[in-house]
């Protein structure tokens, strides 16, 4: 059968013209192998450091939204293994900020992985965004990484509404921007770190579930904007 998707012929044919909403990622299975899951959280920290683009996003979108005093509070929703929360504290210190970062995730397995390393300035909690709102929590900036594509329509609307209530300055949610080039690059590059993990399978499924820039803009509530970022990223942004 001839291929028309422009991808490497060694890869299975996939349709990237629309979101694969019904795909399920292996690490979302509550019965997945806990040892493989733990390795996956650790390896995704490596992948995120290489391809997530958060160092630039910190400088252009997070730091400018923090108080002029240099002291601030940041919430990382759906923090997973905690690599972004730890990175934010490092970057803040390097740039002269005194920032407290709270990483929150309703999945106990994620919090177990995250709490294996809790540097000064970082705390992790097993809580959902709804629970944080109910507790009256407030943060200067609320962020997330790779959360939006996991959520159904109603869940996403609730998540963004909670984010609005939790953020006193800015909400900023980063995700993958679906494209053939993103799929191709990840299919090749992930083989270097995927052994014994869900990294390759779940990463490719994430790309297929993710939004293009116009798709994300179309589903965002009033007051939110979608912005293209590199490499292969899209940002959902709302200022309070």
N, C-alpha and C positions, 0 to 999 in steps of 0.2 A: 504494500500500500504506500502511495506517495505521501510525503509530508508537506503540509502547507503552513505549519506554525513557525518555521524559521529557527527551531531549536536544534540542538545537537542531535544527530540521528541516533545516538546511543541512548537518549532519554525517551521514556514513554511519551506518546502524544498526549498533550493536554490542551484544554481550551482555556485560554487566558483572556478571552474577549468579555467574559462576564464573571462575577464573583461566584466561587464554588461554596456557597453558604452552608451546604450540608456536610462538608468534609469535617471529620472529627480528628483532632490531634491526639497522638498516642499518650502524651503526658497529661491530657485532660481526663483520661480514664482513671477513676478512683481505685481500680484494681490493677493498675500497671505495676511492674516490678519496681519496688522502692529503691533498689540499688541502682538500677538503670536510670531511674528518675533523678537520684542524687547526682550521678555523673552528668546527666543532661543539664541540670542547673549549673554545675561548675563549668561545663564546656560552653554553654550559652553566654556565660560571662566573657569568655574569650571572643566569641563571635560578635557580641555586642560592642566590645571594645574596638573591634576592627571595622565594623560596618554601620553602627547605629547613628553616627554623626552627632552624638550628644555633647561632645566637647565644644563644638561650635554652637550648638543650641544653648548650652549654658551661658556662653558669652553674649549671644545676640538676643535671647529671649527670657532667660531665667534671671541672671544677674541684674539686668536693668529694671526688673519688676520688684526687686527687693528694697527694703527701706534704705533711705540715704545714710542711716547710721551704720550700715554694714552688717547689722545683726538681723537675722531673719529666720523664718520657719518655713520649711518646704515639706510637702507631703508627696510621697511616691505611692500612688494607688496601684494595686495589683503588682506589688514589688517583686514577686517571684523569688529568685535566689538572692536578691538584695544588691546586685552588682551596681545598678544605677544609683541607689541611695549612697553606697560607699563612695562612688566616684564623685557625686555631687559635693560631698563633704571635703574630699581632697581638692577639687577644683576651687571650691569656695576659699579654703585656707590659702591656697596658692595665690589667689587674687585679692587677699586681704579681707575676706568676709568671715564673720563668725556665724555660721549657719547650723541650725538644728534640723536634721532630716529624719522624718518618720516614714518608715516603710510599712505599708499595710497590705495585707492579703488575707482573704477569707479562707484560703487553703492551708490547713495545718502543715502539710508537707512542704509547702513553699517556705513557711516561717521557720520550720526546722532547718531547712537548708540555709536560709538567710542568717539565722542566729549563730551559725558556726563561726562567723566573723562579724563582730560588732565594734568597729572603731569608735573612738570618742566622737560624740556628736550625732551618732546614729542609733536609733531604736527601732525595733520591729514589733509589730502587733498583728495578731490574728483578728482582723476586723474588716468588714466591708465598708464601702463608702456610706451606705445607709446607716450603719451603726455609728460611724464617726459623726454624721450629721445629727443623729439622735442624741449623741453625747455632748453636742454643742461645741465641737472642735472647730478651730479656725487656723488657717495657715496663710502666709503671704502668697505663696505660689503652690499650686497643685499640678503635678505632672503624672504621666504614665507612659510606659513603653510597651508596645505590642499588646495592648489590651483591647482596643476598639474592634479589631477584626474577630475577636472571640465572641462578641456579644450579639445577640439577636436584636431586632429593632426596638422592642420595649425595654430590654436590658440596657441598651446603649442610651436611650433617652433618659432613663433613670440615673445612669452613671454620670451623664453630662450634667443633669440637673443637680445631683449631689455635689459634683465638682464646683458648680457655680456657688453653691451655698458654703462650701468649705474654703474657697479662695477669696481673700480680701483684696488681692491685686490682680492675679492672672491665673488662668487655667491653661495648661499646655499638654496636649496628648499627641505623642509621636507614634507613627505606625509605618509599616512597609507600604511603598507605592507599587502596586501591581503592574508588572510589565514583562515582556519577553526577556529583556536584557537583565532584569533583576533575577528572574527564574534561572536563566542560563548561568549567570555569574555564581549564584548560590549553589546550583547543582554541581558545578565544578569545584568551587572553593571549599564547600562544606565537607568534602571527602577527606580533607586533611585532619579534621577534628571530630569526625562523626563516629568512630569505632566505639562500639559498646554503649551507644547512647541513642536517643530519639532525635538528635540534632538535625540530621539530614532530612528524614521523613517529615518531621514536624515543621521544619523551616520551609520546605517546599509547599507543604499544605498551607502554611501561614500565608505565603505569597499568593496562592490561589484564592484564599479567603479574603485577602486585603482589598482595599479600595484604590481606584485611580483618583486623581485630584478632583475631577468633576463629580464622580460618584460620591465622594466624601462631602463635598460642598452641598450636594443635593439633599443629604440626610441630616445635616447639622441644623440645630434649632436656630431661631432668630438670635442675633447677637454674636454668633460664632462665625469664624472664617476658616477656610482651608488654605494652606500654604505649601508650596512645593519646597522640599529640602533635599540636600544631597547627603549620602548617595542613596538613591532609590527610596526616598522618604517622603512622607506627607505629615503635616502638622495640623491639628485642630486647635484653634486659639480663641480664647475669650478673655477680654479685660473687664474687670469689675467696674 
